[in-house]
């Protein structure tokens, strides 16, 4: 029972019906993941188009990322050039990110030793790797269509858009076999990349929340307060599934001290009543900034690490059956090395890294905002 409720305040049947309308934790994670995926794809798509053009172009076709960008805009325009083929990755990216966060959170919950201690970063990486396997089955076919649509000349080849591309793949490349082209390469990229992505985000988030707690002590208690806040575990993504079902702040306003939370409550410091509004605003702004920085940094490091795999995957997925590029992933690396060494293996590095920070920052910010919004909705239902 929440503070202020009494046995006679509400009809028990009404309380039961209200609680039945609450979204389960898994549904919240899935919806937040959908929003995060849509934010990532939309904000980063123009950069991704330039990356794919550079990776699939013949040697010497473009002088660099800026030349490629200007060529696309001049010859094809912004909407038909930079955003061509957006619908397929928007649907796929939305579903993929929702599945990614859902599987990650469920696996992480299964790996949690107990609900009163922080999860080791090794478990975070394992959960990310398992989620990478699951999302590859969604991401592989959608990225196949995306890469075909982003190639130079795709406007003339597929005037009717992604559905025409899909029909051609099914008709000429063996149905499901054609749609699974590059699935192994996608998995080779997503399993280690996803493990690194979540581990870096979590490590940075924990570190920054540790610094935030020291600042919150001053904000919550006021300058010169006599007693510091009780030390508690530093929160991260590993605790989000728990946090959204808990009160937003774990404070004891009657005693004037911050109570030690159990595993079912958020581990953020709690503001005292007289400074509650200021502390709430401070927490929201700080957490949003942390999500942007940690998400952008994690995405940038992840893409820098897996880009050679992504280049080979792009070549493999844009290859036509029977062409010289219709070979296995390892053979693509050998051919790319012979073609131009590291420059070929890291083709599209500039637009990839330029895209990675804002796109992944938007993704994590959307996740945090939606999870918080769904939590607040649940509180109102109660």
Order of alpha helices (4+ residues) and beta strands (2+ residues): alpha-alpha-alpha-alpha-alpha-alpha-alpha-alpha-alpha-alpha-beta-beta-alpha-alpha-alpha-alpha
